[in-house]
């Protein structure tokens, strides 16, 4: 079945929109997080707004996923690749929840906690935490950001491997165009 997908092997349109929207936001936030002190000065408000958006969209995506099973992987995907894919996806989901929470915690444990302005439309109140939790959030946010970056690179590399080297049509499961 090289290059062709079996019937029912594509993600739903809702899952595809969630995937690409969250992916674009995560990539943008990784860039801002890495470059906010040099090339992208003054973008922390945007970074925080995007992070909270990722948190909400990921919660909605998880809720959607609970009621809509993903398509099965093709039978010819080896067990090691199947296990690696599931572990990578689970870790990405976890990070898409934990990263925004640790970022939110960073700003919540100040002497005078300030709300986060969500794209200037409304304020999101600080979390009710102390300085120690905020400090942990800061360290965790930085370390997990590097982990997220590495996993995103691996995820993209695996998708490109399937598309260009294996030519197995797997990438089309998450594309807007049916193949």
URBEL-V446593 format. One record per pair of residues at least 6 apart in sequence whose C-alpha atoms are under 7 Angstrom apart, sorted by the first residue. I is the first residue (numbers start at 1). J is the second residue. Records with the same first field share a line. If there is no record, write none. Layout:
BEGIN
I = J  J
END
This chain:
BEGIN
2 = 167  168  169
3 = 167  168  169
4 = 168  169
5 = 169
8 = 71
9 = 71  72  173
10 = 71  173  174
11 = 70  71  173  174
16 = 174  175
18 = 61
22 = 54
25 = 50  54
29 = 47  50
30 = 149
32 = 40  43  47
36 = 43  44
46 = 119
49 = 118  119
51 = 100
52 = 100
54 = 96
55 = 96  97  100
58 = 96  97
95 = 148
99 = 141  144
102 = 137  138  140  141
103 = 137  138  141
105 = 127  134  137
106 = 134  135  137  138
107 = 113  134
108 = 114  126  127  129  134
109 = 129  130  131  133  134
110 = 131
113 = 126
114 = 126
115 = 123  124  125  126
116 = 123  124  125
117 = 123  124
118 = 124
159 = 171
162 = 168  170  171
163 = 169  170  171
172 = 179
END
